[in-house]
Amino acid sequence: MDMLKSEQIAEAQLVDWRKLAQGLHARYVVDDFAAAARFVTAVGEAGDQLNHHPRVSIGNGHVHLELVSDDAVYRDDEGTEHVVEWVTQQDVDLARRITEIAADHGIDADPGSVSEIEIGLDTARSATIAPVWAALLTGSAESQGRGSPSDEIRDATGRIPNLWFGDSDEHETPRQRFHVEVYVAPEVAEARIAAAVAAGGTVVDDSDAPSLTVIADQDGNTGVVCVDASAATTD
């Protein structure tokens, strides 16, 4: 099934959901674990009907759901097809159904609270070092390039954040190579950046804002606040 572009996701008007990194995320507020279990059971039954299911985690007072297809089709500029992890129409269809289920259960969404963490490693030799990281992080060489046309490391069981590789020139002078990418809902990005600055951080690059805003701590270590603004639901 073809992957959806951000504009197509925005057109779907999924008010409970936010596009973070590769998938759609929603967090629903529940009174207790029993309510969470009943909700997740209903979501599972809906997923059975569509033969597609979300990734689910239950925490104190909330249920977090992620929808992503592991067999989405991406076509590069040459027309070559790649199987990737991304949002497809089946994710949109199930997201709509889950929103209906939440309403039936009297459960409200808290879309501004969703977040996703990924790790970036700058290197000039991703193909060389990726197998080491695949083995170290997941124990399986198959995690290299899984769900991506690049050397990115993705664990099929979702135990770890995705590790992707950014292009970098060879260099002798030591410098930061790892950085954290924090994906947040568009409506909370400005507040998240302001909170980091108030805590002593500095905005060192906002040339790609609101999509990417680079924040440095007092030691110069950087993290990136990431927003998929083009996939945001419009009124």
C-alpha positions as CSV (number, residue, x, y, z in Angstrom):
1,M,0.0,0.0,0.0
2,D,1.4,3.4,-0.9
3,M,2.7,5.7,1.8
4,L,0.7,8.8,2.4
5,K,2.2,12.3,2.0
6,S,1.9,14.7,4.8
7,E,-0.6,16.8,2.9
8,Q,-2.8,13.7,2.5
9,I,-2.6,13.0,6.3
10,A,-3.6,16.6,7.0
11,E,-6.6,16.3,4.7
12,A,-7.9,13.3,6.7
13,Q,-8.7,15.7,9.6
14,L,-7.6,13.2,12.3
15,V,-8.2,15.6,15.2
16,D,-7.1,13.1,17.9
17,W,-3.9,12.2,16.2
18,R,-0.6,13.8,15.4
19,K,2.0,12.7,12.8
20,L,5.4,12.2,14.6
21,A,8.4,10.8,12.8
22,Q,7.0,7.8,10.8
23,G,3.7,7.2,12.4
24,L,0.4,8.6,13.8
25,H,0.2,9.0,17.6
26,A,-2.7,9.5,19.9
27,R,-2.9,9.6,23.7
28,Y,-6.2,9.1,25.5
29,V,-6.9,10.0,29.1
30,V,-8.5,7.2,31.2
31,D,-9.7,7.0,34.8
32,D,-8.0,3.7,35.7
33,F,-6.4,0.6,34.3
34,A,-9.8,-1.2,33.9
35,A,-11.1,1.6,31.6
36,A,-7.8,1.4,29.7
37,A,-8.2,-2.3,29.3
38,R,-11.7,-2.1,28.0
39,F,-10.7,0.6,25.5
40,V,-7.8,-1.4,24.3
41,T,-9.9,-4.5,23.9
42,A,-12.4,-2.5,21.7
43,V,-9.5,-1.1,19.7
44,G,-8.1,-4.6,19.2
45,E,-11.5,-5.9,17.9
46,A,-11.6,-3.0,15.4
47,G,-8.1,-3.8,14.4
48,D,-9.1,-7.5,13.8
49,Q,-11.7,-6.3,11.4
50,L,-9.2,-4.3,9.4
51,N,-6.4,-6.8,9.8
52,H,-4.2,-4.0,11.2
53,H,-3.4,-3.0,14.8
54,P,-1.7,-0.1,16.6
55,R,1.3,-0.3,18.9
56,V,-0.2,0.2,22.4
57,S,1.2,1.3,25.8
58,I,-0.8,1.8,28.9
59,G,0.5,4.2,31.6
60,N,-0.9,5.9,34.7
61,G,-4.1,7.6,33.5
62,H,-3.5,7.2,29.8
63,V,-3.4,4.9,26.7
64,H,-0.8,5.7,24.0
65,L,-1.4,4.4,20.5
66,E,0.9,4.5,17.4
67,L,-0.3,3.6,14.0
68,V,2.3,2.8,11.3
69,S,2.4,0.4,8.4
70,D,5.6,-1.7,8.0
71,D,4.8,-2.5,4.4
72,A,4.3,1.0,3.0
73,V,5.6,1.6,-0.5
74,Y,7.9,4.6,-1.2
75,R,9.0,5.5,-4.7
76,D,12.2,7.4,-5.1
77,D,13.0,9.9,-7.9
78,E,14.0,7.1,-10.3
79,G,10.7,5.3,-9.7
80,T,12.3,2.5,-7.7
81,E,10.0,1.1,-5.0
82,H,11.1,0.6,-1.4
83,V,9.1,-1.0,1.4
84,V,9.2,1.3,4.4
85,E,7.6,2.0,7.7
86,W,5.2,4.9,7.2
87,V,1.5,6.0,7.3
88,T,-0.8,4.4,4.8
89,Q,-4.5,4.6,4.2
90,Q,-5.1,1.6,6.5
91,D,-3.6,3.7,9.4
92,V,-5.9,6.6,8.6
93,D,-8.9,4.3,8.5
94,L,-8.1,2.7,11.8
95,A,-7.4,6.1,13.4
96,R,-10.8,7.2,12.5
97,R,-12.4,4.1,13.9
98,I,-10.4,4.4,17.2
99,T,-11.6,8.0,17.5
100,E,-15.2,6.7,17.3
101,I,-14.4,4.0,19.9
102,A,-13.0,6.6,22.3
103,A,-16.1,8.7,21.9
104,D,-18.3,5.6,22.6
105,H,-16.3,5.0,25.8
106,G,-16.4,8.6,26.9
107,I,-12.6,8.9,26.7
108,D,-10.9,12.2,25.6
109,A,-7.8,12.6,23.6
110,D,-4.8,14.7,24.7
111,P,-3.1,15.2,21.4
112,G,-0.7,17.9,22.6
113,S,1.0,15.4,25.0
114,V,2.2,12.9,22.4
115,S,6.0,12.7,21.8
116,E,8.5,10.5,20.0
117,I,12.2,10.2,20.5
118,E,14.8,9.3,17.8
119,I,18.6,9.3,18.0
120,G,20.8,10.8,15.2
121,L,24.5,9.9,14.7
122,D,26.5,12.0,12.3
123,T,29.0,9.9,10.3
124,A,30.7,9.7,6.9
125,R,30.5,5.9,7.0
126,S,27.0,4.8,7.9
127,A,27.2,1.5,5.8
128,T,30.4,0.6,7.7
129,I,29.3,1.3,11.3
130,A,25.6,0.5,11.0
131,P,26.0,-3.3,11.4
132,V,27.8,-2.7,14.8
133,W,24.9,-0.6,16.0
134,A,22.3,-3.0,14.7
135,A,23.9,-5.8,16.6
136,L,24.5,-3.7,19.8
137,L,21.1,-2.3,20.0
138,T,18.8,-5.1,18.8
139,G,21.0,-8.2,18.5
140,S,20.0,-8.6,14.9
141,A,21.7,-7.5,11.7
142,E,18.3,-7.4,10.0
143,S,17.5,-4.2,12.0
144,Q,19.9,-2.3,9.6
145,G,17.8,-0.7,6.9
146,R,14.5,-2.2,8.2
147,G,11.6,-0.1,7.1
148,S,13.9,2.4,5.5
149,P,15.9,2.7,2.2
150,S,18.8,4.0,4.3
151,D,21.1,2.3,6.9
152,E,18.8,3.4,9.7
153,I,18.5,1.0,12.7
154,R,14.9,0.1,13.6
155,D,13.9,-2.6,16.1
156,A,10.9,-4.6,14.9
157,T,9.7,-5.0,18.5
158,G,9.9,-1.3,19.3
159,R,12.2,-1.7,22.3
160,I,14.5,1.2,21.4
161,P,14.2,4.5,19.6
162,N,15.2,4.5,16.0
163,L,18.8,5.3,15.3
164,W,19.4,7.1,12.0
165,F,22.7,8.4,10.4
166,G,23.3,12.0,9.3
167,D,25.8,12.8,6.7
168,S,29.1,14.2,8.0
169,D,32.6,14.8,6.6
170,E,35.5,12.9,8.0
171,H,37.2,15.0,10.7
172,E,40.0,14.6,13.3
173,T,38.8,17.2,15.8
174,P,36.4,15.6,18.4
175,R,32.9,17.0,18.3
176,Q,29.4,15.9,19.2
177,R,28.1,13.2,16.9
178,F,25.1,11.9,18.7
179,H,22.0,14.1,19.2
180,V,18.4,13.5,20.3
181,E,15.4,14.4,18.1
182,V,12.2,15.1,20.0
183,Y,9.1,14.9,17.9
184,V,6.2,16.9,19.3
185,A,2.7,18.0,18.3
186,P,2.8,21.3,16.4
187,E,0.7,23.1,19.0
188,V,3.2,22.5,21.8
189,A,6.5,23.1,19.9
190,E,6.8,26.7,20.8
191,A,6.2,26.0,24.4
192,R,8.7,23.2,24.4
193,I,11.4,25.4,22.9
194,A,10.6,28.2,25.4
195,A,10.8,25.8,28.3
196,A,14.3,24.6,27.2
197,V,15.5,28.1,26.8
198,A,14.1,29.1,30.2
199,A,16.0,26.2,31.7
200,G,19.3,27.6,30.3
201,G,19.3,26.2,26.7
202,T,20.0,28.3,23.6
203,V,18.4,28.2,20.1
204,V,21.4,27.7,17.9
205,D,19.6,27.1,14.6
206,D,16.0,27.8,13.7
207,S,16.6,28.2,9.9
208,D,14.3,25.2,9.3
209,A,11.7,26.1,11.9
210,P,9.0,25.1,12.7
211,S,10.1,21.7,11.2
212,L,13.5,21.7,13.0
213,T,14.8,23.8,15.9
214,V,18.2,23.0,17.3
215,I,18.7,23.6,21.0
216,A,22.1,23.6,22.8
217,D,22.6,23.1,26.5
218,Q,25.3,25.0,28.5
219,D,27.9,22.4,27.4
220,G,27.1,22.8,23.7
221,N,25.3,19.4,23.4
222,T,22.4,19.8,20.9
223,G,19.0,18.3,20.6
224,V,16.3,19.0,17.9
225,V,12.7,19.8,18.4
226,C,10.9,18.3,15.4
227,V,7.4,19.1,14.0
228,D,5.7,17.7,10.9
229,A,3.7,20.9,10.3
230,S,2.6,19.9,6.9
231,A,0.7,16.9,8.3
232,A,-1.2,19.0,10.9
233,T,-4.9,18.9,10.8
234,T,-6.4,22.2,9.5
235,D,-9.7,23.8,10.5
